Every structure is written in C-alpha cells, then in structure tokens.
Amino acid sequence: MVRTYFLLAWTWTRAAAAYPVSFWLMTVLSLAVAAMDLGVILVVFANTTSLAGFSREEVLFLYGAASLPFTLCDLFVSNLDRVSRHIKDGTLDTFLIRPAGAWLQLATDRFTPSRVGRVVQAAVVLVWAVAALDIDPGRLWMLPVMTATGLVVFTSLWTLAGAAQFALTDAPEVVNAFTYGGHQLTQYPLAIYGRDLVRGVTYVLPLAFVNWQPGLYVLGRDDPFGTPEFMRFLGPVAAPALALLAALAWRQGVRHYRSTGS
C-alpha cells in the first residue's frame, strides 16, 4: 500500500517538475501563505507579552507542534476533500474499478509537491521554539508522540470529511471547517477559548491531543481548565479511536455509493 501510494505521488511530482518555474513559484507562494499565520502570532506579541498566560515562545511551540502534522497531512492526504467533485463529474467510478484502493487513489489524486514548503516552515518554527524554551530534556520524548498523534488525527479528519461528502455531495466548505478550521483552532493555546468549546475538542473531537494536552506536559504547565494529569498521555488512545471511526465512515460511504448523482 505504501509503495503504491508513493508511486502514484511520484507520477504527479514528475508532472509538476516538468514546469520548474511554475513549481518553484507555487512552493514560494505556499511558504508565503504559511508565513501569514505565523505573522499573525508575531503581530499579537508585538502588542503584548503573553496570551492567556503563555509566552511568545510557548505559543510558537504550540503552533509548530500543530502545524507540522497538519502540513504533512495537507501534503499527503488533503485531496480526499475532492470526493464531491469526482462524484459530480462521474469520475469516482474509475477509482473504484481499479485494483488499488479508492482511498489511496483519492489521497494521491493531483498530489501537490509544492506544499512541502509549508512543512519546512512548520518544522523550523517548532525546532526554534524548542531551542528557545527551557524544556526539561526528559520530556522531549513526547515530541514524536505529538507529531504521530497529530498525523493520525488530521488524517482521520480528512477521511471523515471525504466520507461525509458521499452524503453531502456539494458541501466541501462545510467539511473544511473541521480540517482547516481544526488547524486554525490548535495554533493557539486552548485557554483563549470558552470552556464548552475546549470540552468539545477534548472529549468529542480530540483536537486537544494534537498539541494542547501533550504540549502542557512538555512545557511543564498546568491545564487552566483543571483536567487531570493523565490526560496529557491519552493522545495514542484518542487518535486510533478517531481513526477507527473514520475508517468505518469511509467504508460506509463507499458501500452506499451508487454512481453519479447518488
């Protein structure tokens, strides 16, 4: 499955590389778009010294910890949100009759390698924030766990978004609220949001386990909402649970698909 994915992605990469000027312009533009999110945080801290009790470096740490897995998923699986377009055009049937799985093909459909610029930017911010903060080296083991958890959570969200479009068909913007919207929400300390919203992204849609709960452990901070200490380590439990739900939803969507117009 992995080999098939990279073969399909490499096909689109070669197609993009055939136009090098366009490819590099898109890569630079991708970096510029990502820099705007970072710029907003820097503007905020140009006018204050803390945000909900978190310093600039701590907020940049949370931003990088959320953005790295998100941008990786944006690079590798975000094209799942094109399902509705394939349903309307009648091209989804082509994916279903091929020997490779439909999920795999849709994830690599029109693979966009220029998005790698956003991955690099997120990684640089995260590394810089870790270096700037006085973090206990004994807590750094959580960083790869956070990244892996974020990858599973955001991949699951895109899979759920794709599955929802089998029913909604013409509402990709609605499901984007949970993928891109989820990333926007996790860029900042959840302490700036209302308690009910934080409960929702902790106990219903586990976005808090991408960077907030494990990030509190890495930073040695208490949760302003008073959640118990063990919550910091539940990412590897919450992420697979969401992945299982996403897999079931995708399977149901494909099984109930009845060709164009269904």
N, C-alpha and C positions, 0 to 999 in steps of 0.2 A: 504493500500500500504506500509506504513512504517513498519507495523507488518510483512508483508510478506518479506520485504527486510531483516529485522533483523533475521527472522527465517532462511532464506537462508544463510545469512552471518554466523550465529551461526553454521550451519551444516559444513561449511568449517573450521570454527575455531576449532570445535571439532576434525575434521580430522587432523588439524595441531598439536593440543595438544596431539595427540596420539604418536607423536615423539618429546618429550620435548627438547631433546638435539638439534635436528635439528632446532626446533622453536626458541630457545634462541640464537643459533648461527646466524640464519638469522636476528634476531632482532638486535644483536650486529653489524652485517655487515651493516644493514640498517643505524644504527647510524653512523658508520664509513664513509659511503658514504656521508651522510648529513654533517658530520664534515669537509669533504674535501671542500665543498662550503664555509663553514664558515672560514676554514683555509685560503682560497684564499684572503678573505677580510682582515684577520688579517695580512697576509703577505704584502698586499698592504700598510696597515697603519704602518707596521714596517719600511717603507721606506718614508713615507710622513705623514703629519699631517692633510691633507684634500683631499677630492676627489670631484672635481667640486664645491668646496666651502662648502662641507658637512663634518662634523667631523666623527670620527670613530663611536661614539655612535649614531649619526644620521643615518649613513649608516646601522648600525646593526639594528636600529629601522625599517628602510625600508625593510631590509632583513627579519626580523621576521614577519613584517606585511604582506609580500607577501608569505612567506613560510608556515605560519600557515594555511591559507585557501587552499593553493596548496597541502600540505601534507595530509590534511583531504580529499581532493578530490582524491588524489593519492591512499589513503587507501580505499575509498568507491566507486569510480566510474571509476577509470582508466582502468579497464578491458574492458570498452567499445571499447578500441582500438584493441580488439581481434576479432572484427566482421569479418575482411577479412579472418582470419583463419577458422572461422566457415563456411563462405561461401564456401571456397575452399574444406573443409572437408565434406560439406553437412550436418553438424550438426545444422546449423541455423534453418532448418525446424522444428527440435524438439522443439526449443524455441517458435516458432510461433504457434504451435498447443496446447501448454499448457495454462491453464486458467490465469496464471499470465502474465503481460505484458512483451514483449521481452526486452524492455529497462531495466526493473527491473532485469530480469534474467541475462542479459549480464553484468550488473554492478556488480552483486554479483558472477558471474562465477569465480571460483578459487580465491575467496576472500583471501587476504593475510594479516592476522592479525599482522605479524611481522613488517609491515610498520609503526606500531604505534610508534616505536622508533623515526622516523623522525618527527612525530607530536610533541612528547615531546620535542625534541631538538629545534624545531621552537618556541614553546611556551616559553621555558626557555630563549631563546635569546631575544624574544620580551619583556618579563617581565623585564629582566635585563636592556635592553636598556631604557625602560620607567622609571625605577627606577634611572638610571644613568643620565638621562636628566632632565633639569629644565623645565618641561612641565607645563603649566597652567592647574590646575585641572579642570577648566571649559571647557577645550577642550577634556578631556578624553572620553566624551560620544561618540566621533567619532570612538573609537577603535572597539566596537562591530559592528558598521555600516560598517567599513572597512572589518572586517572579514566576515560578511554576504555577502557583495558585492563581495568579492573575491571568496567565495564559489559558488555563482551564476555564476560568470564569468568563473571560471575554469571548473565547471560542464558543462556549455554551450559549452565551447571549446571542451571538451571531447565528448560531444554529437554530435557536428558538425564534429569532427574527425571520429566518428563512422559512421555518416550518409554519409560522403564523401567516405567511403570505400565500400559502396554499388555500387558506380560508378568506383572507382579506383581499388578496389578488392585487388591488390597486392602491395600497397604502404603505409604500416603503418608508415614507416620512414618519409614520406612526411608530414603526418598529425601530427606526433610527434613534428615537428618543431614549431607548433603553441601551443602545450600543454607544453611539457617540455621546448621548446625554449622560450615560453612566460614567464615561471617562471624564467629562467635564465636572461632574459631581465629585469624583475621587481626587481631583487635582488639588483640592483644598482640605484643610482639617475639617472633619465632620462636625467639630464643635461649633462651627459657624451656622449650622443648620438647626432646625427645630427637632425636638426630641422624638416626635412621631415619625418624621422622615428618617431619622437615624435608626429607629427601631425597624422601619420597613426595609432599609438596605442592610440590616444585620440579620433579621430573623426571617425575612421573606425572600428578598433578592440579595444574595450575600456579597454585595459590593464592598462592604466594610472589611472583608477578609482579604481584599486585594492589597491594601496598603495601610489602612487605618489601625485595625487591631494589631497585626504583627508589627506595624510601624511604632506603635506605642511601646511595645516590648523592646524594640531596637533602641529607641530613644530614651528608655527608662522613665516613661511618663505614665501617670495615672489617667484612666479614662474620665473625662469630665462628666460623663453620663453614669459613672459608677458601675459599669459592667465588671464582673469578676475576672480575676487574673487568667483563669484557664481559657477565656475567650480568645486570648492572644494567639493560641495554638490550634484553633479549630479550622483554619484555612484548608488543610489537607483533608478534612472531613466534609466541609461545606461545598468545596469545589467539585469533588466527584459526585456528590448528591445532585448538584445542578446539572452536571454533565449527563447523568443518567436520565434526568427529566428531559433534557434537550434531545437526547438520542431517541427516547420514546416518542416525543412530539414530532421529530423529523420522520420517524418511521410511519407514524400515523398519517402525516401529511402526504407522503409518497404513496401509501397504500390507498388512500382515498382520492388520489388524483385521477381524473377521468378525461385527460387530454384537454385541449384548448377550450376555454370557456367554463371549465368545471369549477 
